[in-house]
Amino acid sequence: MTHREKKSNITVSTANNLAHSPLTKKVIQMDETTILARRIRLLLIFFIFALVISGLTAVPLQTELALLDSIVGEGSAVQSWCPSLARWISHVHVGVVNTHQQYPFMAYGTDWLAFAHIVIAVAFIGPLRDPVKNVWVVEFGMIACVLVIPLAVICGPLRGIPWFWILIDCSFGIFGIVPLWLTRRYIKRLEAIC
């Protein structure tokens, strides 16, 4: 055996020993734990931010609808290629304006809607602090996302909501569950490592 072959065998042997040593496994495990914790944190911050923004948009509803109506409503460029959407946006805008003029206290309901979104967002601080212990909050959020669909499909037609808008409402549940599903998956992997 030549000197070069001996050196090569020693290098391979040392690499194999390092790969199977408890210290190396601990370092790899710590790196995976750090990566998972960072992913969980980013997804939860995104979800909390989305909930808060979604809730806050319920407060200036009349102003937002006036802007949306001017961009998408009847008389806009959108009306030529999607008249039902333009008609619906204008109809909703008129309904909100009339309701605010005659019954301003009805806006209090959307204030509570905003509050509910913010309170739910606060609940997700638990998994931010201790994801494994508070995975139930993420699962609660996933259940809520699933329940958006039957609520929209059942109550939408009862309230005269057009089907294209019901599908938009359902999309919130579908898009909301994706970051929560990923978060739960990462939490379960983190739990298995720790």
N, C-alpha and C positions, 0 to 999 in steps of 0.2 A: 504494500500500500504506500502510495507516494504521500509526501507531505501535504500536497494540495488536497488529496482525497481525505486524509485525516482531518484537515481543517474544515472541509466541507461537511463531514460527518458530525463533527463537534458543533458546527453552526446549526445544522438541522436538529441535532439532539437538544441543543440549548433552546431553540425556537419551540420545539415540541414541549419541553419542560415549562417554558414560560406560558405557552398557550393553555396548559392544563393546571397552572398554579392557582391557588386560591386568591392570591393578590391580583392576578390578571383578571380573573373572573369578577372580582369585586370592583375593579376599575371599569370594566365593560358594563357591569350592572349599574354602577353609579352614573355612567354616561347615558345609558338607556333611561334610567330614572329621571335624570335631568331633562332629557329630550321629551319624555312623556309629560313631565310636569309643565314644561314650557308650552307644549301643544295644548294641554288641558287649559292652562291659564289663558292663552290667546283666544281659544274658541269660546271660553266663558266670558271673557271681556267683550268679544264681538257680540255674543248673544245678549249680554246685559245692555250694551250700547244700543243694539237694535230694538230691544224692548222699550227702553227709555225714549228713544226717538219716536218709535211707533206710538207710544202713549202721548207724548207731548204734541204730536200732530193733531190729536183730537181736540185740543183746546182752541186754537184759532181756526176752527172749521169753516166759518163763514168766509173769512179772508182767503183761506186756501182754495175753497170751492170757487170763489170769484176769479181767482187766478187760473185755476184749472178750466173753468168755463170759457175764459177768454182765449185759452190756448187750444182746447179740445172740443168745446161745446158747439152748439149750433152757430153757424156763421163763420166757423173756423175752416181751415184747410182740411182738417180731419173729417169734416162732415161729408166731403165728396167721396172718400174711400171707406168710411165707416159711419154711416148715418145713424145707426142705432146707438153707437157709443156716444156720439155727439148729442143726440136727443136725450139720452139717459143722464149725462153730465149736466146738461142745462136744466132738466127736470129736477134733479136733486138740488142743484144750486137754488132754483126758485123755491123749492120746498123748505130748504134751510133758511133762506132769507125771510120768507113769510112766517115761518115758525119763530124765528128770532124777533121779528117785529111784533107779532101778536102774543107770543108766549115765550118770553126770554128765559124763563126759568127752566125750559126744556134743555137748554145748553148745560145745565147743571149735570145732566146725565152723562154728557161727553166729558165733563170735568172729572166725574167719578171713573169713567173709562180710563182716562189718562192716569189717574191715581192708582187704579188697579194694575196697570202695566208697570208702573214704577215700583209698587209693592212686590210684584212678582219678580221684578229685576233684582230687588234687594235680597230676596230669598236665595238668589244664585251667588251671593257673597259667601254663603256656607261652603259650597263646593270649591270656591276660589281658595278659601282658607284651608280646608281639609277635604280634598276630593274623594278619598276612599270612604271616609266616614259619612259624607253627605251626598253620596251617589244617588240617594233616593230623590233629591231635589231635581237632578238631571232626568231621572226616570219619570218624575211627576211632570216635568216640562214636555217630555216625549208623549206622555198620555194626553196632555192638553193639546199638543199639536195634532194628534190623531183625531181628537174630539172636535176640532175645528171643522172637519169635513162633514160629519153627519149634521152638525148644527147648521152649517151653511146650506146643505142640501135639503134639510127639512124645513128650517125657518125661512130661508130665502124666498121660496115660492109663496109661503103664507103671507109674506110682507110685500109681495109684488116686485121682488128683485129679479132682474133678467138673468138668464142662465150664464151669459158671458161674464157677468159680474160675480155670480156665485162661484164660477171657476177661478176668478181672481182671488176671491176670499179663501177658497180651498188651497190656493197656492201658498198662502202664508203658513198653513199647517205643514205643507210638503217641504217648503224651503226652511222652515223653522226646525224640523226634525233632523235635518242633515247635520248641522253642527252639534246638536245634542247627541245624536247617534255616535258620531265620531268621538265626542267627549266621553261618553259612557264606555266605548270600546277602549279608549286610552286609559281610563280609570281602572277598568277591569285588568288590563295588562299591568298597570302600576301595582295594583293589589296583589297580583300573582308574583311579582318580583319581590315586593316588600314582605 
